[in-house]
Amino acid sequence: MAESCTDKALFDQLTSDTKSINIQVQKLKSEILKVENSIKTYTPDKDCTEANLADIREENKKFLYRRGILTQALLKEKKIGESMVTNNIQQFVQRLMAVAVYRAYPNVSTPPLPLLAVPNSKGYGGEYKSNVALELSKTLAEKGVIINPRDLADKLSKTIPPNDVITSSSITGAGFLNLKVDTGFICKKVQEILAKGVLPPDVEKKRVVVDFSSPNIAKEMHVGHLRSTIIGESICRMLEFCGHDVLRLNHVGDWGTQFGMLIAHLQDIFPDYESITPVIQDLQAFYKASKTRFDEEEDFKKRAYEAVVALQSHEPKVYNAWKKICEISRNEFQVIYDRLGISIIERGESFYHSMMPDLVEQLKLNGLLTLEEGRFLFFLKDKTSLPLTIVKSDGGYTYDTSDLAAIRHRIREEKAQWIIYVVDRGQSAHFQSIFEAAKIAGYLDDHKVRVNHVEFGLVLGEDKKKFKTRSGDTVQLANLLDKGLEKSMAHLTSKGRDKELTTDELRLAQESVAYSCIKYADLCHDRRRDYVFSFNKMLEDRGNTAVYLLYMLTRIRSIIRSSKLTPEQIESAIKKISIVLEVDVEIGLGMSLLRFPEVIYRTVDTLLLHQVCEYLYDLSCSFSSFYDKCYCMRIDKETDEVLEINMNRILLCEATARVFETGFHILGIIPVSRM
Ligand code: ARG
């Protein structure tokens, strides 16, 4: 659920905050009054000796001092609690508006008001736009109070509590409130980025398990797994940035009946597999061959079944064969992970195998399983709904069983407070059933543990059909990455970069462009939709692409470099200079920078990473507008000597670069110093 001020609890908290502010203000006022009454006045010529005059003066001094302190406190109290201004300015503005509504209409206690506050990109950009008056007028109309939204907006603009963030407002359109962020506040935030680094939003820290990538042993790791890998890695990075304790788990498909035929085939082809690691270049071809034999050779089929039974009971020879196959597969996956900078712990289905007998026993004891044609089924609602299969008729376990064992383990042993499954949309029903079953079985209390199936759509080819190679095979990931490298080099060469960069620089740029593009193309779309995989599109250097963003960051870094300031000089300037933003485009850029935590906050909530991509693209646009209008230094064209530096703006460039770098880290984009 997206956090918004429609939330009753939040509204209650706000209104009670306002109430307590009001009470405190009243108290302070009456104390001030008391102090004021105590201040003695005297008439010099009336029975007044020098001695008691000095006493009265001394006494009054104390009262005046006390009044000063109380007045200070009063001023502070009148403002909305400072602690409410978090790093998340959008959220703060929404809270502010909720309080404004309360102050104007204390009786509108049901607050289903979508207190939207979006940054207003038009004009100066230093504004949030709120629809609160429009929504409130509807709520009031239902109660028989008819008031025009523009008048309402006007009224609300006067009940906004005094605060340091929003200093003025104006009304536009049908009754929108444009809330102007104080320029001094924006400056303070930019300064904070420079002094303290790019900070995450304040969130309650959780133990999070992220289940992602999760290919199947001996089968191909296809583009669906690539999406899960890319999205999952970014989610982990984002959550870690926010301070969550993240456990990254690779729930590989490493158990099941298909291993019988793989093992039997391995024993035939590499009889000495125990002493010499078999060289299998293409594990999928190996898989196909064993499948053909399984379908065609009766004797082989029998041995495959025997191998499954032997595997279940961990018979050493067979178990070792299984381990070898997993190892070969693992090494193949690792190549992809290394190339893409993915870190993940393998904890496949087999990990939960030993826990399943107990799980089944418990479910049976609790009367949750139904025996039907030799299978144990777990019905979630009634007999018409699709059940989970917990034990097959041959006594084996299923994908359902291992996921149920996994969720139980993750909650009970790993103490997860949030579990995220990054798996294609096709498995949505499976996960909804697993979550439901876990609740029924008492493993999952959804007030305490949040679970999300982060689903995503298909990868399509440029023909809008499921992504395939010309020969109709699914695309091999390693080949895809190679192709990316090739295309990226072609792009860089077409721009003449091969003549400008050193060999090392060129290679770094090639890899960065290739892998960043592939990741970004995936992340910049709403993941719930299918997306078209096109190298040509992703390599465009205009528009919302990784190439454009990479160019932008190298450009900013190169502007800073051409000032010839050393990092030490920049650090010392950060300590000495107070950032001042004056020109509209400077303020606009500052405003974009302070929005970073609020974007991350929202993205953590929705797990829709394209919001981060869109933000970085907007930031690029803000930077371009700034740089077009504002010079940062003057350089003598002939001698290349730096004649004058606008330190304030160089620092603004530095802050922008830092926000970009943090965003890049989350998205897995590898910055390069030159490209
Ligand atoms: N191995 C599965 C597949 O390739 C994905 C596993 C996802 N994770 C899970 N806990 N079921 O479809």
Boltz pocket constraint, residues with backbone or C-beta under 6 A from the ligand:
constraints:
  - pocket:
      binder: B
      contacts: [[A, 211], [A, 213], [A, 214], [A, 215], [A, 216], [A, 251], [A, 252], [A, 253], [A, 403], [A, 406], [A, 421], [A, 422], [A, 423]]
      max_distance: 6.0
